[in-house]
Amino acid sequence: MSGLALPLLAGLAGSLAVSLVMTPIAMRVARRVGFVDRPGGHKSHRDPIPYGGGGAIFLSIWIPALIAVLIAQLAPIDTLAATFGEATRPYIAGLRERASQFYWLRGRGGVACLGAD
C-alpha cells in the first residue's frame, strides 16, 4: 500500500460514515418542518420526498476535510509522516500553508449549499 493510500481510505471512510449518519437526519428534519417535494402535476412520485440531501452531502465532504486540516495543523509533521508515510510530507505541509484558504472556502461552500436547496 502506498503512502497516500491510508489517508485517502481514511477520508473516504470518514465521508461515508458522515453521509450514513447525516442523510437520515436530514430526511427526518425535512419531513418535520415540511421541506418536501409534494407530488402533483408533472411529478411521478406518490409520496412527499424530503429535500435536504444536499446539506448531508456537503457535510459528508467537509467534515472529514476539516478534520484532516485540523490534524495537519495540530500534529507534528514528523509524526504524521511516520504514520502515513514519507510520501505524504509535502501534502501535509501544503495543508498547513493553505489552512486559512480552506476555512474561507468552507464558509463559501456552505453559503452556496444553503442557497441551492
C-alpha positions in Angstrom: 0.0 0.0 0.0 1.5 3.4 -1.0 2.0 6.2 1.5 -1.1 8.1 0.2 -3.5 5.1 0.3 -4.1 5.2 4.0 -5.0 8.9 4.2 -7.3 8.5 1.2 -9.0 5.5 2.6 -9.4 7.2 5.9 -11.0 10.2 4.2 -13.4 8.0 2.2 -14.4 6.1 5.3 -15.0 9.3 7.2 -17.1 10.7 4.4 -19.1 7.5 4.1 -19.7 7.5 7.9 -20.9 11.1 8.0 -23.1 10.6 5.0 -24.7 7.5 6.5 -25.4 9.4 9.7 -26.5 12.8 8.3 -28.7 11.6 5.4 -31.5 10.1 7.6 -31.2 13.0 10.0 -31.7 15.5 7.1 -34.7 13.5 5.8 -36.4 13.4 9.3 -35.8 17.2 9.8 -37.1 18.0 6.3 -40.3 15.9 6.8 -40.8 17.5 10.3 -40.6 21.1 9.0 -42.4 20.4 5.7 -39.3 20.9 3.5 -40.6 18.3 1.0 -41.4 18.0 -2.7 -45.1 17.3 -2.9 -46.5 15.1 -5.7 -48.7 16.5 -8.4 -48.6 18.0 -11.8 -45.7 16.6 -13.9 -44.2 14.8 -10.9 -44.4 11.0 -10.9 -43.9 10.2 -7.2 -46.9 9.5 -4.9 -45.5 10.4 -1.5 -43.8 13.6 -0.5 -40.0 13.4 -1.0 -37.8 15.2 1.6 -35.3 17.8 0.4 -32.1 18.5 2.3 -29.9 15.7 0.9 -27.5 18.3 -0.5 -26.8 19.5 3.1 -26.0 16.0 4.1 -23.6 15.5 1.1 -22.0 18.9 1.9 -21.3 17.8 5.4 -20.0 14.4 4.3 -17.4 16.1 2.3 -16.4 19.0 4.6 -16.4 17.3 8.0 -13.6 14.8 7.0 -11.8 17.6 5.2 -11.9 19.8 8.2 -10.6 17.0 10.4 -7.8 16.4 8.0 -6.8 20.1 8.1 -7.0 20.3 11.9 -4.9 17.2 12.2 -2.3 18.6 9.7 -2.2 21.8 11.7 -2.0 20.4 15.2 0.0 17.2 15.0 3.8 17.3 14.5 4.7 16.8 10.8 7.2 14.1 11.6 4.6 12.1 13.5 2.2 12.4 10.6 4.8 11.5 8.0 5.8 8.4 10.1 2.2 7.4 10.4 1.1 7.9 6.8 4.4 7.5 5.0 7.0 10.0 3.9 5.2 10.5 0.6 2.5 12.5 2.5 5.0 15.0 3.9 4.5 17.6 1.1 0.8 17.3 1.2 0.8 17.8 5.0 3.0 20.9 4.5 0.6 22.2 1.8 -2.4 21.7 4.1 -0.7 23.7 6.8 0.2 26.5 4.5 -3.2 26.8 3.0 -5.4 26.2 6.0 -6.7 29.8 6.1 -7.9 29.4 2.4 -9.6 26.1 3.4 -11.7 27.8 6.2 -12.7 30.6 3.8 -13.7 28.1 1.1 -15.6 26.0 3.5 -17.7 29.0 4.5 -18.3 30.0 0.9 -19.4 26.4 0.1 -21.8 26.4 2.9 -23.5 29.6 1.6 -23.7 28.0 -1.9 -25.1 24.8 -0.5 -27.8 26.6 1.6 -28.7 28.7 -1.4 -29.1 25.6 -3.7 -31.6 23.8 -1.5 
